[in-house]
Amino acid sequence: MKLVHNLRELADRRRELRKQSTEAEKLLWQELRNNKLELKFRRQYSIGGYILDFYCSKKRLIVEIDGPIHNSSKEYDSIRDKHFRELDYKVLRFKNNDVINRLESIIKEIKCYL
């Protein structure tokens, strides 16, 4: 199966999601951007038809921040995560509140994986 990164059809949606970032996404992005963890991360990056919150290609790491909408989409998230694991990606998921209240420990967990 050929994976397609950053499909043109999703460009507008990715741009829209970047403009509508949650507080948690903004906080985490400040810690991930500009190679602050010595690796390049991208935000609102797409692989296939899925748009990821954050992605580090060198480590095949996907970082997802789950807000309230994810409470009703747990099955979808589970299927999506399984799909990426089967393609040899690592998926880390954090709740919005955890990023806001425990940012340092979230960064440590990401660094631990890296």
C-alpha positions as CSV (number, residue, x, y, z in Angstrom):
1,M,0.0,0.0,0.0
2,K,1.4,3.4,-1.0
3,L,1.1,6.0,1.7
4,V,0.5,9.5,0.5
5,H,1.8,12.3,2.8
6,N,0.1,15.7,2.9
7,L,-2.5,15.1,0.2
8,R,-3.4,18.3,-1.7
9,E,-7.1,17.6,-1.1
10,L,-6.5,18.0,2.6
11,A,-4.5,21.2,2.4
12,D,-7.4,23.6,3.2
13,R,-8.5,21.4,6.1
14,R,-5.0,21.2,7.6
15,R,-4.7,25.0,7.3
16,E,-8.1,25.4,9.0
17,L,-7.1,23.1,11.8
18,R,-3.8,25.0,12.4
19,K,-5.8,28.3,12.7
20,Q,-8.3,26.7,15.1
21,S,-5.7,25.1,17.4
22,T,-6.8,24.3,20.9
23,E,-4.9,25.8,23.9
24,A,-3.3,22.5,24.5
25,E,-2.2,22.2,20.9
26,K,-0.7,25.7,21.0
27,L,1.2,24.9,24.3
28,L,2.6,21.6,23.0
29,W,3.5,23.1,19.7
30,Q,5.7,25.7,21.4
31,E,7.7,22.9,22.9
32,L,8.0,20.8,19.7
33,R,8.6,23.5,17.1
34,N,12.0,24.6,15.7
35,N,13.7,21.3,16.6
36,K,13.5,22.0,20.3
37,L,13.6,18.3,21.0
38,E,16.4,17.9,18.5
39,L,14.0,16.5,15.9
40,K,11.7,18.1,13.4
41,F,8.0,17.9,14.2
42,R,5.2,19.0,11.9
43,R,1.7,19.9,13.0
44,Q,-1.6,19.1,11.2
45,Y,0.3,16.8,8.9
46,S,-1.6,14.2,6.9
47,I,-0.8,10.6,6.1
48,G,-3.3,9.0,3.8
49,G,-6.7,10.4,4.6
50,Y,-5.8,11.1,8.3
51,I,-4.7,14.5,9.7
52,L,-2.4,14.2,12.6
53,D,-1.9,16.8,15.3
54,F,1.9,16.4,15.4
55,Y,4.3,14.2,13.5
56,C,8.0,13.4,13.6
57,S,8.9,11.5,10.5
58,K,12.4,10.6,11.6
59,K,11.0,8.6,14.5
60,R,7.7,7.7,12.9
61,L,6.0,9.2,15.9
62,I,2.4,10.6,15.9
63,V,1.3,12.7,18.8
64,E,-2.4,13.3,19.3
65,I,-4.1,15.6,21.7
66,D,-7.6,14.5,22.6
67,G,-10.2,17.2,23.4
68,P,-13.9,16.7,24.3
69,I,-14.8,15.6,20.7
70,H,-12.7,12.4,21.2
71,N,-15.1,11.2,24.0
72,S,-17.6,10.3,21.3
73,S,-15.0,9.0,18.8
74,K,-13.0,6.4,20.9
75,E,-13.8,3.6,18.5
76,Y,-12.7,5.6,15.5
77,D,-9.5,6.7,17.3
78,S,-8.8,3.1,18.3
79,I,-9.2,1.9,14.6
80,R,-7.0,4.7,13.4
81,D,-4.3,4.0,16.0
82,K,-4.3,0.3,15.1
83,H,-4.0,1.2,11.4
84,F,-0.9,3.4,12.1
85,R,0.7,0.8,14.5
86,E,0.3,-1.8,11.7
87,L,2.2,0.5,9.4
88,D,5.0,0.7,12.1
89,Y,4.1,4.2,13.5
90,K,4.1,4.9,17.2
91,V,1.0,6.8,18.4
92,L,1.1,8.8,21.7
93,R,-2.2,10.2,22.9
94,F,-2.7,12.8,25.6
95,K,-5.8,14.6,26.9
96,N,-6.1,18.3,26.5
97,N,-6.2,18.8,30.3
98,D,-3.1,16.8,30.8
99,V,-1.2,18.9,28.3
100,I,-2.4,22.1,30.0
101,N,-1.8,20.9,33.6
102,R,1.2,18.6,33.2
103,L,3.1,19.9,30.2
104,E,6.5,19.1,31.6
105,S,5.7,15.5,32.2
106,I,4.1,15.2,28.7
107,I,7.4,16.5,27.2
108,K,9.4,14.0,29.3
109,E,7.2,11.2,28.0
110,I,7.7,12.3,24.4
111,K,11.5,12.6,25.0
112,C,11.5,9.1,26.5
113,Y,10.1,7.7,23.3
114,L,12.5,9.7,21.2
